[in-house]
Amino acid sequence: MTAQRIALLIVPQPAAASGRAATAHADEEAYRKRLRDIGFDVWTLGPADRPQLERGLREAVARLPEDVQIAVFALGPSVGGTDDVHILPKDAPSDASQRPDMLDSEGLRLSDLLRRISQRRARDLVAVVDECQPAAGGRCDFDAAAGASGASIIGSERAGRRSPSGAPLAGRASLREPMLGAMALEGESFLQSFAFLRRVLSDSDLEPRASGSLTTSFAFLPQGFFAGLPTACNRIDPNADPASLRGVNLDPPIGACEAATATYPYARAFEDRRQAGREQRAFQKATASCEDGTAIASYSAAYPAGRFRSLVDNFSIDCNRKRDRQEADERRRREETDRQREAERQRQEVERQRQEDERRRREELDRQREAARLEQERLERERQALRTPASSASGWTLNFASNLLEIRPMMNDQYDAQKQTYTTIWRSRQHGDQVMMYVQISPNERCGSAQQYIAEQIRPRRGQVSRSQEVNSAPGRAGFVLEGRGTAVAQGSFDDRSFYDFATVRRDDRSTITNIGARFPAEYSDVYRAELLRMMNSMQLPTRDIFTNRCG
């Protein structure tokens, strides 16, 4: 059974940080596509500052299953210190490579990451470091980076040399192109990949480096990978017996080969099968009928030394003999031919009438569809016309679908003097209290960010989270969204309703927190989630919050 294969692509710095960082992002895109094509699950981490990157890496490692093959790609600049290789996050100083004493505080040790991954009992663990820059007084020690993890590491350094002839070296932006070439060699082990890189980079300004031991059990492209893919292209047998090709429809597998070669342009196996399939199809056409002299000539011209050349030549000779006999019998068959032509004319007339009837039927269907579309647009206009404005003493306004929702009488901009909150709650006209949408304006007691408010006040009362991210709804405001399924009923007890919570604060004064959200059965998500977003889009917040200056 083939082990699961996971690739971690680490891009620690944003593309705008430097030209090398921009190249790293282009590398990530190319590696991600290639790795997914050859069966890897790909997880990309970064760019991020040091705490975020370290936390992201720890969380990714914690999700790794056991007994899998893992490939780690450190993209962009990394720095070799005195006893390790360090990954520099986006908040690292630009002169970190000149100050090795800063590396432990500003960078992340590659050895720590590989050690944590090895504790997940990976079947194989390999790493690619592109590119390592020795710090002042340091070196790119891949053995130290591998440590006791058992990882095999391949990387590169910028060459401080010229070619033996004194000619300039070929400049390479990164290790990407030669590495992709190594990854395209079916059955080549990680050790053989390093040998390939040494050959390809021998005249370039990148010098390949590796840990002292490289695995021979790991290959980016295992032997037989392409033959094992579930594609119809593999049904083409380049050595097929001519008799077995009779009646076989080769168009689908040839089309599959076209698609496979587009996806895997580096896979010779698919190209060989495509060429074999085309020749087999040309052979089928050339031997299908004596009437198709063009097909016979086309095969001979396209495949002068083809596998089926002698068979096609013999078929052509037999056709010529049959043609001679046919010409001798032509006079006797002429009358029969005339009758057949008349029958064919009548058949074509019937077919023409059938096609005309079919055309009319399609036109009628098109008219019906257009009428249905216009009716749907009319209903949508009517639905939009039923939107009703709502407002609050705290200053906000919005509109909502009054045919879908109604404001609870007791919660129509209800002010809670103890909590100093303004709350408006809607319920569904059709589904009652199963659906609840709300807007709450309250003082930001801890003066924290919207994300902090969500984490402390909302997240503990929610179950499964499918979306958690910062959302900037306006230039002057910062917001955070939490979305998922399962809302608290009692301590440790959750119902199965979907939820959506959006909190927002002003950037210049965090005194007021605005919380907009909804809870609704998951099966009605397409109705109520869409309505909540429409309400949010229509919402106008006051230019000056009601609890202004509480946060100083």
C-alpha positions as CSV (number, residue, x, y, z in Angstrom):
1,M,0.0,0.0,0.0
2,T,1.4,3.4,-1.0
3,A,2.1,5.7,2.0
4,Q,0.4,9.1,2.2
5,R,2.7,11.9,1.0
6,I,2.6,15.4,2.5
7,A,4.7,18.4,1.5
8,L,5.2,21.5,3.8
9,L,6.1,24.6,1.8
10,I,7.5,27.3,4.0
11,V,7.5,30.8,2.5
12,P,8.4,33.0,5.5
13,Q,8.6,36.4,3.9
14,P,6.1,38.4,1.8
15,A,6.8,38.8,-1.9
16,A,7.3,42.6,-1.4
17,A,10.1,42.1,1.1
18,S,12.8,41.6,-1.5
19,G,13.5,40.2,-5.0
20,R,14.5,36.9,-3.5
21,A,11.3,36.7,-1.5
22,A,9.2,37.4,-4.7
23,T,11.1,34.5,-6.4
24,A,10.3,32.3,-3.4
25,H,6.6,32.9,-3.9
26,A,6.8,32.0,-7.6
27,D,8.8,28.9,-6.5
28,E,6.0,28.0,-4.1
29,E,3.4,28.1,-6.8
30,A,5.4,25.9,-9.2
31,Y,6.3,23.4,-6.4
32,R,2.7,23.3,-5.2
33,K,1.4,22.4,-8.7
34,R,4.1,19.8,-9.3
35,L,3.7,18.2,-5.9
36,R,-0.1,18.0,-6.2
37,D,0.2,16.5,-9.7
38,I,2.4,13.7,-8.4
39,G,0.2,12.8,-5.4
40,F,1.3,15.0,-2.5
41,D,-1.0,16.8,-0.1
42,V,0.5,20.3,0.0
43,W,0.4,22.7,3.0
44,T,1.8,26.2,2.5
45,L,2.9,28.2,5.6
46,G,3.8,31.9,5.7
47,P,4.5,34.6,5.2
48,A,4.3,35.4,8.9
49,D,6.2,37.0,11.7
50,R,8.2,34.8,14.1
51,P,5.5,34.0,16.7
52,Q,2.9,33.3,14.0
53,L,5.2,31.2,11.9
54,E,6.4,29.1,14.8
55,R,2.8,28.6,15.9
56,G,1.7,27.7,12.4
57,L,4.5,25.2,12.1
58,R,3.7,23.6,15.4
59,E,0.0,23.3,14.5
60,A,0.9,21.8,11.1
61,V,3.2,19.2,12.7
62,A,0.5,18.3,15.2
63,R,-1.8,17.6,12.3
64,L,0.6,15.2,10.5
65,P,-0.5,11.6,10.6
66,E,2.0,8.8,11.4
67,D,3.7,6.6,8.8
68,V,3.7,9.1,6.0
69,Q,6.3,10.4,3.6
70,I,7.0,14.1,4.4
71,A,8.9,16.6,2.2
72,V,9.8,20.1,3.7
73,F,10.6,23.0,1.3
74,A,12.2,26.1,2.9
75,L,11.8,28.7,0.2
76,G,13.5,32.0,0.1
77,P,16.6,33.1,2.0
78,S,17.7,31.1,5.0
79,V,20.8,31.7,7.1
80,G,23.4,29.2,8.2
81,G,24.5,30.0,11.8
82,T,27.2,28.5,13.9
83,D,25.3,25.2,14.6
84,D,22.1,25.2,12.5
85,V,20.2,26.5,9.5
86,H,17.7,29.3,10.4
87,I,14.5,30.3,8.6
88,L,14.0,34.1,8.7
89,P,10.4,35.2,9.2
90,K,9.0,38.4,7.8
91,D,9.8,40.5,10.9
92,A,13.5,39.5,11.0
93,P,15.9,42.4,10.6
94,S,17.4,42.8,7.1
95,D,20.9,42.5,8.5
96,A,20.3,39.3,10.5
97,S,22.7,37.3,8.3
98,Q,25.5,39.8,9.4
99,R,24.7,39.3,13.1
100,P,24.8,35.6,14.0
101,D,24.1,36.4,17.6
102,M,20.5,37.5,16.6
103,L,19.6,34.3,14.7
104,D,18.2,32.3,17.7
105,S,16.0,35.2,18.7
106,E,15.0,36.4,15.2
107,G,14.9,33.1,13.2
108,L,13.6,29.6,13.5
109,R,15.9,26.6,13.7
110,L,15.4,24.1,11.0
111,S,16.6,21.3,13.3
112,D,13.8,22.1,15.7
113,L,11.2,21.7,13.0
114,L,12.7,18.5,11.6
115,R,13.0,17.0,15.1
116,R,9.3,17.7,15.9
117,I,8.3,16.2,12.5
118,S,10.4,13.1,13.2
119,Q,8.5,12.5,16.4
120,R,5.4,11.9,14.3
121,R,7.1,8.7,13.1
122,A,7.3,9.6,9.5
123,R,8.1,6.8,7.1
124,D,10.5,9.2,5.2
125,L,11.5,12.8,6.0
126,V,13.3,14.9,3.4
127,A,13.9,18.6,3.2
128,V,14.9,21.0,0.4
129,V,16.5,24.4,1.5
130,D,16.6,27.0,-1.2
131,E,18.9,28.8,-0.7
132,C,21.2,29.0,2.4
133,Q,23.3,32.0,3.1
134,P,26.1,31.5,5.7
135,A,26.1,34.1,8.4
136,A,29.2,36.0,9.3
137,G,31.4,33.4,10.9
138,G,28.7,30.7,10.3
139,R,28.1,28.0,7.7
140,C,25.2,26.1,6.2
141,D,25.6,22.9,8.3
142,F,22.9,20.6,6.9
143,D,24.1,17.7,9.2
144,A,23.5,19.9,12.2
145,A,20.1,20.9,10.8
146,A,19.2,17.2,10.3
147,G,20.4,16.4,13.9
148,A,18.8,13.3,15.3
149,S,15.7,13.6,13.2
150,G,17.0,11.2,10.5
151,A,16.1,13.7,7.8
152,S,17.8,13.9,4.5
153,I,18.5,17.5,3.4
154,I,19.3,18.9,0.0
155,G,20.0,22.6,-0.4
156,S,22.1,25.2,-2.2
157,E,24.5,28.1,-1.6
158,R,25.6,30.9,-3.8
159,A,29.0,30.0,-5.3
160,G,31.9,32.2,-4.5
161,R,33.9,31.0,-7.5
162,R,34.2,31.2,-11.3
163,S,34.4,28.4,-13.8
164,P,37.8,26.7,-14.4
165,S,38.1,28.6,-17.7
166,G,37.4,31.9,-16.0
167,A,34.1,32.3,-17.9
168,P,31.1,33.7,-16.0
169,L,28.7,31.2,-14.3
170,A,25.1,30.8,-15.3
171,G,23.0,32.9,-12.9
172,R,20.0,31.1,-11.4
173,A,17.3,32.9,-9.4
174,S,16.6,29.8,-7.3
175,L,16.9,26.0,-7.1
176,R,13.4,25.7,-8.6
177,E,14.1,24.7,-12.3
178,P,16.7,22.0,-11.6
179,M,14.8,20.7,-8.6
180,L,11.6,20.4,-10.7
181,G,13.7,18.5,-13.3
182,A,14.9,16.1,-10.6
183,M,11.4,15.6,-9.3
184,A,10.3,14.6,-12.9
185,L,12.6,11.5,-13.0
186,E,10.5,8.5,-12.3
187,G,12.0,6.0,-9.8
188,E,15.0,8.3,-8.9
189,S,15.7,8.3,-5.2
190,F,16.5,11.4,-3.1
191,L,20.2,10.5,-3.3
192,Q,20.0,10.2,-7.1
193,S,18.1,13.6,-7.1
194,F,21.2,15.2,-5.5
195,A,23.5,13.6,-8.1
196,F,21.2,15.1,-10.8
197,L,21.4,18.5,-9.2
198,R,25.2,18.4,-9.1
199,R,25.3,17.7,-12.8
200,V,22.8,20.4,-13.8
201,L,24.3,23.1,-11.5
202,S,27.9,22.4,-12.3
203,D,28.2,25.6,-14.4
204,S,25.9,27.8,-12.4
205,D,26.3,30.2,-9.4
206,L,24.3,27.8,-7.2
207,E,26.2,25.0,-5.6
208,P,24.2,22.0,-4.3
209,R,24.7,21.0,-0.7
210,A,23.4,18.0,1.3
211,S,23.5,16.4,4.6
212,G,26.0,13.6,5.1
213,S,23.4,10.9,4.5
214,L,20.6,10.9,1.9
215,T,17.8,8.4,1.8
216,T,17.4,5.9,-1.1
217,S,13.9,4.8,-0.1
218,F,12.2,8.2,-0.9
219,A,11.5,9.3,-4.5
220,F,9.4,12.2,-5.6
221,L,8.2,10.1,-8.5
222,P,8.1,6.4,-7.4
223,Q,8.8,3.8,-10.0
224,G,5.6,3.0,-11.9
225,F,3.8,6.1,-10.7
226,F,2.4,7.1,-14.1
227,A,1.4,3.5,-15.0
228,G,-0.6,3.3,-11.8
229,L,-2.6,6.5,-12.4
230,P,-6.3,5.9,-13.1
231,T,-6.2,7.3,-16.7
232,A,-7.5,5.8,-19.8
233,C,-4.2,6.6,-21.4
234,N,-2.7,3.6,-19.7
235,R,-5.1,1.4,-21.6
236,I,-3.0,1.9,-24.7
237,D,-0.5,-0.9,-25.2
238,P,2.4,0.2,-27.4
239,N,3.0,-3.5,-28.2
240,A,-0.6,-4.4,-28.9
241,D,-1.2,-7.2,-31.4
242,P,-2.8,-5.8,-34.7
243,A,-5.7,-8.2,-34.4
244,S,-6.6,-6.9,-30.9
245,L,-7.1,-3.4,-32.3
246,R,-10.1,-4.3,-34.5
247,G,-13.2,-2.5,-33.3
248,V,-11.3,-0.7,-30.4
249,N,-12.3,2.9,-30.0
250,L,-8.9,4.6,-29.4
251,D,-10.2,8.2,-29.3
252,P,-11.0,8.3,-25.5
253,P,-7.6,6.9,-24.4
254,I,-5.7,9.1,-26.9
255,G,-7.7,12.1,-25.5
256,A,-6.7,11.0,-22.0
257,C,-3.1,10.9,-23.2
258,E,-3.5,14.5,-24.5
259,A,-4.7,15.6,-21.1
260,A,-2.1,13.5,-19.3
261,T,0.8,15.0,-21.3
262,A,-0.6,18.5,-20.6
263,T,-0.7,17.8,-16.9
264,Y,2.6,15.8,-16.9
265,P,4.7,17.3,-19.8
266,Y,7.7,15.6,-18.2
267,A,6.2,12.1,-18.3
268,R,7.7,10.2,-21.2
269,A,5.4,7.2,-20.5
270,F,2.3,9.2,-21.5
271,E,4.0,10.7,-24.6
272,D,5.0,7.2,-25.8
273,R,1.5,5.9,-25.3
274,R,0.0,8.9,-27.1
275,Q,2.3,8.4,-30.1
276,A,1.6,4.6,-30.1
277,G,-2.2,5.3,-29.9
278,R,-2.0,7.7,-32.8
279,E,-0.2,5.2,-34.9
280,Q,-2.7,2.4,-33.9
281,R,-5.6,4.7,-34.8
282,A,-3.9,5.6,-38.2
283,F,-3.5,1.8,-38.7
284,Q,-7.2,1.2,-37.9
285,K,-8.3,3.9,-40.4
286,A,-5.9,2.7,-43.1
287,T,-7.2,-0.9,-42.9
288,A,-10.8,-0.1,-42.2
289,S,-11.9,0.3,-45.8
290,C,-10.5,0.1,-49.3
291,E,-12.5,3.2,-50.2
292,D,-10.3,5.4,-48.0
293,G,-7.2,5.6,-50.0
294,T,-6.3,8.8,-48.2
295,A,-6.0,7.0,-44.9
296,I,-3.8,4.4,-46.4
297,A,-1.5,7.0,-47.9
298,S,-1.5,9.1,-44.7
299,Y,-0.3,6.1,-42.7
300,S,2.5,5.4,-45.1
301,A,3.6,9.0,-45.2
302,A,3.4,9.5,-41.4
303,Y,5.0,6.2,-40.4
304,P,7.4,5.0,-43.1
305,A,9.0,2.7,-40.7
306,G,5.9,2.0,-38.6
307,R,5.1,-1.3,-36.8
308,F,2.2,-1.9,-39.2
309,R,3.7,-0.7,-42.4
310,S,3.9,-4.2,-44.0
311,L,0.2,-4.9,-43.0
312,V,-1.0,-1.6,-44.5
313,D,1.0,-2.3,-47.7
314,N,-0.6,-5.8,-48.0
315,F,-4.0,-4.4,-47.3
316,S,-3.5,-1.8,-50.0
317,I,-2.5,-4.6,-52.5
318,D,-5.7,-6.5,-51.6
319,C,-7.8,-3.4,-52.1
320,N,-6.4,-2.9,-55.5
321,R,-7.4,-6.4,-56.5
322,K,-10.8,-6.0,-55.1
323,R,-11.2,-2.7,-57.0
324,D,-10.3,-4.4,-60.3
325,R,-13.1,-7.0,-59.6
326,Q,-15.5,-4.2,-58.6
327,E,-14.9,-2.4,-61.9
328,A,-15.7,-5.6,-63.9
329,D,-19.0,-6.0,-62.0
330,E,-19.9,-2.2,-62.0
331,R,-22.3,-2.5,-65.0
332,R,-24.4,-5.2,-63.3
333,R,-24.5,-3.3,-60.0
334,R,-25.5,0.1,-61.5
335,E,-29.2,-0.5,-61.3
336,E,-28.9,-1.7,-57.7
337,T,-26.8,1.4,-56.9
338,D,-29.5,3.7,-58.3
339,R,-32.0,2.0,-56.0
340,Q,-29.7,2.4,-53.0
341,R,-29.2,6.1,-53.8
342,E,-32.9,6.7,-53.9
343,A,-33.3,4.9,-50.6
344,E,-30.4,7.0,-49.2
345,R,-32.1,10.2,-50.5
346,Q,-35.3,9.2,-48.7
347,R,-33.4,8.4,-45.5
348,Q,-31.7,11.8,-45.6
349,E,-35.0,13.5,-46.2
350,V,-36.4,11.7,-43.1
351,E,-33.3,12.7,-41.2
352,R,-33.6,16.3,-42.4
353,Q,-37.2,16.4,-41.2
354,R,-36.2,14.9,-37.9
355,Q,-33.4,17.5,-37.4
356,E,-35.9,20.3,-38.3
357,D,-38.3,19.0,-35.7
358,E,-35.5,18.8,-33.2
359,R,-34.5,22.4,-34.0
360,R,-38.0,23.6,-33.4
361,R,-38.2,21.7,-30.1
362,R,-34.9,23.3,-28.9
363,E,-36.2,26.7,-29.9
364,E,-39.4,26.1,-27.9
365,L,-37.3,25.0,-24.9
366,D,-35.1,28.1,-25.2
367,R,-38.3,30.3,-25.2
368,Q,-39.5,28.5,-22.1
369,R,-36.2,28.9,-20.3
370,E,-36.1,32.6,-21.2
371,A,-39.6,33.1,-19.8
372,A,-38.6,31.3,-16.6
373,R,-35.6,33.5,-16.3
374,L,-37.6,36.7,-16.7
375,E,-40.1,35.4,-14.1
376,Q,-37.3,34.8,-11.7
377,E,-35.9,38.3,-12.2
378,R,-39.4,39.7,-11.5
379,L,-39.7,37.7,-8.3
380,E,-36.2,38.9,-7.3
381,R,-37.2,42.5,-7.9
382,E,-40.3,42.0,-5.8
383,R,-38.2,40.4,-3.0
384,Q,-35.8,43.3,-3.0
385,A,-38.8,45.7,-2.8
386,L,-39.8,44.1,0.5
387,R,-36.7,45.2,2.3
388,T,-37.5,47.2,5.4
389,P,-35.1,49.7,7.2
390,A,-34.1,49.2,10.8
391,S,-32.1,51.5,13.1
392,S,-30.8,51.9,16.6
393,A,-30.4,54.6,19.2
394,S,-26.7,53.7,19.1
395,G,-26.6,55.1,15.5
396,W,-26.6,52.2,13.1
397,T,-29.0,51.7,10.2
398,L,-29.6,48.7,7.9
399,N,-32.4,47.1,5.9
400,F,-33.7,43.5,6.0
401,A,-36.1,41.2,4.1
402,S,-39.4,41.8,6.0
403,N,-41.0,38.9,4.2
404,L,-38.3,36.6,5.6
405,L,-37.5,38.1,9.0
406,E,-39.3,40.1,11.8
407,I,-37.8,42.0,14.7
408,R,-38.7,40.4,18.1
409,P,-41.0,42.9,19.8
410,M,-39.1,42.7,23.2
411,M,-35.7,43.0,21.5
412,N,-36.2,46.0,19.2
413,D,-33.0,48.0,20.0
414,Q,-33.4,46.9,23.7
415,Y,-31.0,48.8,26.0
416,D,-29.5,46.9,28.9
417,A,-28.5,49.6,31.5
418,Q,-26.4,47.2,33.5
419,K,-24.4,46.0,30.6
420,Q,-24.8,49.2,28.6
421,T,-25.7,47.3,25.5
422,Y,-28.1,48.0,22.6
423,T,-29.5,44.8,21.2
424,T,-31.7,44.1,18.2
425,I,-32.8,40.5,17.4
426,W,-34.7,39.2,14.3
427,R,-36.5,35.9,14.1
428,S,-37.6,34.0,11.0
429,R,-41.2,34.3,9.9
430,Q,-41.1,30.7,8.6
431,H,-38.8,28.9,11.0
432,G,-39.4,30.9,14.1
433,D,-36.8,30.8,16.9
434,Q,-34.7,28.3,15.0
435,V,-33.3,31.3,13.3
436,M,-31.8,34.3,15.1
437,M,-30.0,37.3,13.7
438,Y,-28.8,40.0,15.9
439,V,-26.8,43.3,16.2
440,Q,-25.3,44.2,19.6
441,I,-23.5,47.5,20.4
442,S,-21.6,47.4,23.6
443,P,-18.6,49.0,25.4
444,N,-15.3,47.3,24.6
445,E,-14.5,46.6,28.3
446,R,-11.0,45.4,27.6
447,C,-10.3,47.8,24.8
448,G,-8.9,44.8,22.8
449,S,-9.1,44.1,19.1
450,A,-12.0,42.6,17.3
451,Q,-10.1,39.3,17.1
452,Q,-9.5,39.4,20.9
453,Y,-13.2,40.0,21.5
454,I,-14.2,37.1,19.3
455,A,-11.6,34.8,21.0
456,E,-12.7,35.7,24.5
457,Q,-16.4,36.4,24.2
458,I,-17.7,34.4,21.3
459,R,-15.4,31.4,20.5
460,P,-15.9,29.6,23.9
461,R,-19.6,29.4,23.1
462,R,-19.1,27.9,19.7
463,G,-18.4,24.4,18.4
464,Q,-16.7,23.6,15.2
465,V,-15.0,26.5,13.4
466,S,-14.8,26.5,9.6
467,R,-13.6,30.1,9.1
468,S,-11.6,32.4,11.4
469,Q,-10.0,35.4,9.9
470,E,-9.5,39.1,10.0
471,V,-11.8,41.1,7.7
472,N,-11.3,44.8,7.0
473,S,-14.8,46.1,6.3
474,A,-13.8,49.8,6.0
475,P,-10.5,51.8,6.0
476,G,-11.1,53.2,9.4
477,R,-12.3,49.9,11.0
478,A,-10.8,46.5,11.8
479,G,-13.0,43.4,12.0
480,F,-12.8,39.6,12.6
481,V,-15.1,36.8,11.4
482,L,-15.9,33.5,13.1
483,E,-18.0,31.0,11.2
484,G,-18.9,27.3,11.7
485,R,-21.4,24.9,13.3
486,G,-22.5,24.2,16.8
487,T,-23.6,26.9,19.3
488,A,-23.6,26.6,23.0
489,V,-26.8,25.3,24.8
490,A,-25.3,24.6,28.2
491,Q,-21.9,24.0,29.7
492,G,-20.1,21.8,27.3
493,S,-23.3,21.2,25.3
494,F,-23.8,22.5,21.7
495,D,-26.7,22.3,19.3
496,D,-26.2,21.7,15.5
497,R,-27.0,25.1,14.2
498,S,-24.6,27.0,11.9
499,F,-23.3,30.3,13.2
500,Y,-21.7,33.5,11.7
501,D,-20.2,36.2,14.0
502,F,-18.6,39.4,12.8
503,A,-17.1,41.9,15.3
504,T,-15.7,45.3,14.4
505,V,-14.1,48.3,16.2
506,R,-12.8,51.6,15.0
507,R,-9.1,51.8,14.5
508,D,-8.7,55.2,16.1
509,D,-10.9,54.5,19.2
510,R,-11.7,50.9,20.3
511,S,-14.2,52.0,22.9
512,T,-17.2,50.5,21.1
513,I,-17.6,46.9,19.9
514,T,-20.2,46.1,17.2
515,N,-21.2,42.4,17.0
516,I,-23.3,41.2,14.0
517,G,-24.3,37.6,13.7
518,A,-26.7,34.8,13.2
519,R,-27.6,31.3,14.1
520,F,-29.6,29.1,11.8
521,P,-30.1,25.4,10.9
522,A,-27.4,24.3,8.5
523,E,-29.9,23.1,5.9
524,Y,-31.2,26.7,5.5
525,S,-27.7,28.2,5.2
526,D,-28.1,29.3,1.6
527,V,-31.1,31.5,2.6
528,Y,-30.1,33.0,6.0
529,R,-26.4,33.3,5.5
530,A,-27.0,35.2,2.3
531,E,-29.6,37.4,4.0
532,L,-27.2,38.2,6.8
533,L,-24.5,39.3,4.3
534,R,-27.1,41.5,2.6
535,M,-28.0,43.1,5.9
536,M,-24.3,43.6,6.7
537,N,-23.7,45.1,3.3
538,S,-26.5,47.6,3.8
539,M,-25.4,48.5,7.4
540,Q,-24.3,52.0,8.0
541,L,-22.4,52.6,11.3
542,P,-22.3,56.1,13.0
543,T,-19.2,58.2,12.3
544,R,-18.8,58.6,16.0
545,D,-19.4,55.6,18.3
546,I,-21.7,55.9,21.3
547,F,-19.0,54.9,23.9
548,T,-16.3,57.2,22.4
549,N,-13.1,57.7,24.5
550,R,-13.8,54.9,27.0
551,C,-10.4,53.5,25.9
552,G,-8.5,56.7,26.2
